[in-house]
Each structure stands twice: as structure tokens, then as C-alpha cells.
């Protein structure tokens, strides 16, 4: 049954694959280059794919990418997502050129830009540029100082919290739109509400919480044994010698972290502050498309373009076996509509074990991101999400409130109407 299911192609798949082209690209103009050395960063080691070099995107690749990305999307609005590594390492002139090229090739399409940064390199000049060109800036910050500095160090091992806060202050004073992305790691466990309240104080109204569950392999010492005093390499879970990284959050603690935030949010902040997981859960509860591929039934529409034009199926799968092609050799539209990319996206659903497909919360979770599917079910099937228990805890906990918000939406009322109901329910 499991093997035959892997070949399933649904009507929704067929409609999506044959319909107008629409996809997102995460652009890595500086590759994995970064001024920080965060313990849990899954991208720092990608330089190994390119012989240890970390060159930057050339003007030729930049222009090719911008022109083809705009033309290949059959939608009226196209968003450029600048990522890293640390994208600000390229300097302001690079983004001035990028915006100029966007204007050159946009035609009648609306162009938007987002950029994800650790904020340590933000200057008043960068902030003014972001404001003037309506960039949405995502700031990577994990919470209060002791949580943030536990794993987010610079190349010299020094803490980074003060520099990140200084960058946020510059963005705030220059009127730049910004939101936050925070990892949920071992240092975060048991402190969900504290982290949430801290982030609110930073002036952000949109928050994304990313669970850290990584696999590492330590370099070998001269004796041939793993040297656990050295910086480990983050590797594919299937790699020989891979083991769970010590900074990974446990499944139950991740579920508790998100439940603790939800309990405050649903009684006080619905409609005022927005948490990615909560928004996606409500969307799936209402049978709408979630805003994040992790919680969609299939994926494949969010790829990565490296500094040299290499296209990979997903940001979390930048390994040689997931390389789709190179934009200097194959048109972007052709790569994104290829059978390889389609299979990658559909396998998100078809690779799930039977336990997931029969789960009452499958519609909300969809197995989450394939990068976390390295556990086994009780019957021995592979592909179970390592965070399954935590997600089941979360969905079970929020179900009554999601039902109520869905009811409000069906009545054409704002979901914030759940707040007084939730307060009463909690008495």
C-alpha cells in the first residue's frame, strides 16, 4: 500500500502542474558567506560544495536571475527573497543594481523585496534604502540576550545580541518594515512566553518560530575518533555517522513552547500580533492555502538560487543530489516546471507513512517539512517527522480555538472575536 501510494498523482496536483506558473525563489547572492558562526546554521557548510570558496553573485547571474524570475512567473506580483548566509555582506551598491534591474524587467508586474539579515551590518544608509524601496526586512533574533547569545556567535566566538539590537534600533528609527525569525532550540525550551513577550517589545508584529532539529558529524581526530571539541558539520540525516545536534529542541518541548505562546496570544493578541504557525494552522483549518510550504500538502514552489546560478529544490536540501540545474545553462522556467522539481514537491505528501495519512491532524500539519522526517513509526515505517509528538500536542491544544475562529470567519466576523470566548473558557 505504501509503495503504490508513492506514485499517486491527485487532481489538485494535475491542476497545479498544468496551471499558470507561480513560484518563489530564495536568492543567495553571497552563498553561505556570513560574518557570524551560529552553531545551528545549516548553510555555513554549503561552501564545501563549491570547493570551500564563497564567491558572490556576478552581475551577469544577477541580471539573468531577475529577468527570468519575473518573466517565468505568470502572476501580477513577484517577490524577491534575498537570503544567505548574510546578504548584507554584498554592500548597498549590489542592491541598488538589483532594484534597477527589477525596474528594467518588471513590465506591468508589481515587484516586492524581502531580505533576511542578522542585522549586525545594518547602517543608516542601508535602512534608508530599505525604507525608500519598501523592503520588508526579516531580522534573525532568538529572544532575550542569554538565549540569543547561546548559539549565535561571531567568527571569533563573541556574542552578537548587542549588535543585533543596535541594527534593529536603526531600522526602527528609519521607519523600515521589519519582522522577526527566531529559532526554537535547546536554550529556548520552557521559555516560549518569555521569548514572545520580548519580541513584542522590539516593535515587531509578525513572528516566525523555526524549530532547530539538525544532524551533525564531527571531524575525525588523528586517532580516527570524532573530535567533539571541534565545530561539527551539519549533514543530511542519512549521512554516515550523523547524530542529533546537541542544540536541537526536543519534540515535546517544541510543542510546549508554541502552546505557551498560543495561550497568551489567543486571549490577548489575535489580530494585533501574527505568528506564522498560528496563521498557517488557521488557514488549514479553513481549508485555505497556508502561507508557508512546510504546512502545505505538497511543495516544490520554493527553490534556492545560489551565487553562481545553481538551482536547488529547497533551501533545506542544498546537497548535490537535489541540484536541478544552472540558470546560465537552462531557463529558470524550464527547471521549475521539470519532472525533477515536480517529483520533489509531490513526494512531500507521497513519502509520508500511513500513520501520518490517517492522523486526524494531517490536514493541519501535512507532515511539516521533509527535512525533519527522519524518525520511524511504531510499525517501523520511515519518514515520520521527528517533531510529531510536539505538533500533535500543539494541534490538540489549539483545536477548540481554531474551531471558534473558523466559525467566526464563516460568519464574516474577525477572528479576534475569539479573545473574549477564550478568556471565558479559561476561567
Secondary structure, 3 states (H helix, E strand, C coil): CHHHHCCCCCHHHHHHHHCCCCCEEEECCCCCCCCECCCCCCCHHHHHHHCCCCCCCCHHHHHHHHHHHHHHCCCCEEEEEECCCCHHHHCHHHHHHHHHHHHHHCCCCEEEEEEEECCCCCCHHHHHHHHHCCCEEEEECCCCHHHHHHHCEECCCCECHHHHHHHHHHHHHCCCEEEEEEEECHHHCCCHHHHHHHHHHCCCCEEEEEECCCEEECCECCCCCECCCCCCEEECCCCCCCEECCCCCCHHHHHHHHHHHHHHHHHHCCCCCEEHHHHHHHHHHCCCCCCCHHHCCCCCCEEEECCCCEEECCHHHCCHHHEEEECCCCCHHHHHCCHHHHHHHHHHHHCCCHHHHCCCCHHHHCCCCHHHCCEECCCCCEEECCCHHHHHHHHHHHHHHHHHHHHHHHCCCCHHHHHHHHHHHCC
